């Protein structure tokens, strides 16, 4: 954890929860976004995160909409993290 209490992650990771509650949405085959628990994200899921107020969660090098390269997990600091990449064409 950094001194400000925010998780420090690599550019290809997104943080699910630090000091604020965040919401997670998975893209359904129908093209609709469905809110799910972050812990339910699996490899290959297309997802996005928002702050509780609706603003975008973006990490350096990790885009607004991402594809999961790992299942979501909790790191040694107790923070939910997922490895991800940008979809092509975005």
LINPELIN-V488139 format. One line per field, one symbol per residue. ss: DSSP state (H for helix, E for strand, L for the rest). psi: psi as a letter, one per 30 degrees, with the letter a starting at -180 (. if undefined). burial: + if it has 24 or more other C-alpha atoms within 12 Angstrom, else -. Layout:
BEGIN
ss=???
psi=???
burial=???
END
This chain:
BEGIN
ss=LLLLLLLLLLLLEEELLLLLLEEEEEELLLLLEEEELHHHLLLLLEEEEEELLLLELLELLELLLEEELLLLEELLLLLEEEEEELLLLL
psi=klfggkkjllfglkkekcflklkkkkklffflkkklkeffklkfkkllkllffflkjklkfkleklkkfllklkafggkklkkllkkkg.
burial=------+++--+++++++---+++++-----------++++---++++++------+++--++++++++++++-----++++++++----
END
